[in-house]
Amino acid sequence: MKLHMILATIMYTSVIKAGLAAGMFVVWCLCVQWIDRDAVRVKTIREKWNILAMATGILGLFSWLMIPWPDWATYFLGWALYVIVSGGGILMYVVHRNKRVSAPHRVLTSQHFSQLTSFGQSEEKLDRSKHETRVRLFDKDKKPVSLDDDFEAAEQFSATQEVFYDALWRRASEIDLSVTGETTKLNYIIDGVSAERRDFITPAQAGQVIVFVKKMASFDVEERRRPQHGIMWACLLGGNRDPAQLEVHTSGTTAGERLRIKLVEHDAVRSLAELGVHPQRLEMIKKLVAVEKGMIICSGPPRSGVTTTLYTIIQSHDAYIQNIHSLEKRRLRDIDNITQHNYDSTNREKSYARQLQTVLRREPDVVMVGEMDDKETARLSAKSSLEGKKIYAGITANDSFEALETLLAWIKDRKAAANALLAITNQRLLRRLCPTCREAYRPDPSLLRKANLPVDSIDHFYRPPTQQIYDKQGREIVCPTCQGTGYGGRIGVFELLIIDDVLREMIKKGANTTQIKAQARKKKMYYFQEEGLLKTMEGTTSMNEILRCLRTDKANR
């Protein structure tokens, strides 16, 4: 009742006071709308700040209206109370959002007011002087993307430049950027190893990167939950290499948004020797490739380069003389003179094995089965190899014997499997030591004896640098070749299990893995650990890198 009388008094006794109150309310509404939009832009919790702004605004208005306005003194007293209470929530948001953005984006600062009043200055020139281009960016159609005149777009461009330059300079093959509430996580994959970049960018800058990349990949910028996929291109400014293709993936939930970028490697490995196959094993594989029919299994854990090995092997065949086909769930790159078929996972009526049947009807001489992961595909591959075709197939396994167990479990017919199989390989990708900064050291003799290595003939191993080097000014010197990681690039290490006549008969008679392993050892088969030690003796990799890969294997088992 009292509030009703106050409102009535305002409306009927002072139109000016009522007008000023309405004006202040309109200003508050505009501020609340700005908070609602800006919270999304700076990647903060929108609902939280909307509730706070609304609550303080309503409380301030209620406090103002509860004070009678018999004269102008009390009117301005109520006005001051309203500004303090309702403006407090808005000011709290301004302080919060200014901490999340770079200086040019902050509001209610001297720089902000200067920009508002500097109508005669050239904003375009000011923007361009602050935004450095170090990475050449291209959209999905490979059209160059340049610095925009719009202030907000220029800030997005700069934030993207910062992240892409850092990632490409560090030789990252993948970028994983996520924003959840007020937390930002930036992670790279460098030479197959995860490297987190802590405190590198703010949540607001991360949001700018996501928006800018979405624009380049022609995504729906407003869509933050549904996954989107596309491509773009990038390369370091001044480099000799062509722009690299980047696969872009965005996804999200109500909690935040995630951007994943993967560098697509188009550099073709031309030979098995380049992959890292030991010369002795290389000669054995060449003889197996020359056999006209049979099945060779290439195995390894996920992301160990099995597909690249398959590509390299089938390229060793003469595509002008032989009819070569492949069936792949995910094509890494195009291969000249080889018919590549993509598995259509959307066709529920046609399984992977059924699509392989379609490929085999084309009478190929050589077939690459990119992913053998079911019994129908395994049985069809074995049957086709027995009928005169050469089959190369990829299987996920931690060693050659595990791959053999898996294959036998799928095919069931051990006689057919034994007759079809020529060999099984297993592989890992080890990081190469940086040739610029690696350091030599004398290995522990007990470690050499444990690994059955000749103590007297090994003078030294190599490892990444153990001490940081500084210049005369005390600044840290970073190796220009590996960017301080101690490694540069990767090389394959291969295990080769050849199915000779003795092993073939053992498989037919139901020999277990232990028996098969013992027979392979009699034939001087090198296990993965021994192959890795040979790379260590050559100075190609380090003992710690071998141990890291072995620990990964145990974790996968």
PyMOL commands that set and color helices and strands:
alter all, ss='L'
color gray80, all
select helices_A, chain A and resi 2-13+15-41+46-65+72-100+103-105+110-117+123-130+151-169+203-216+272-275+279-290+306-315+352-360+375-386+400-411+414-420+445-450+501-508+513-522+528-538+543-556
alter helices_A, ss='H'
color red, helices_A
select strands_A, chain A and resi 135-138+144-145+172-180+183-190+193-196+228-236+244-253+256-264+294-300+324-328+339-342+366-369+390-396+421-433+439-441+461-463+487-498
alter strands_A, ss='S'
color yellow, strands_A
deselect
rebuild
show_as cartoon
